[in-house]
């Protein structure tokens, strides 16, 4: 896709109903038109507020002190 075609798609045909389309386009542009699945997934997660809240809650839960359980060792 040429730059003019991409610009036309973004300005006239792409719907901004969800964050994934613009994030995908941005990620591809930042990586010269080629991005790995991992790079795209990381970009999606970085813009997904629900995932950010889950990660924040997990981090806070990990920071809380926990009672020590019983450890069993076999000799």
CORBELFEN-V492203 format. One record per helix or strand. SS is the DSSP state (alpha for helix, beta for strand). FROM is the first residue (numbers start at 1). LEN is the number of residues. If there is no record, write none. Layout:
<<SS,FROM,LEN> <SS,FROM,LEN>>
//
This chain:
<<alpha,3,11> <alpha,19,12> <alpha,37,11> <alpha,49,15>>
//
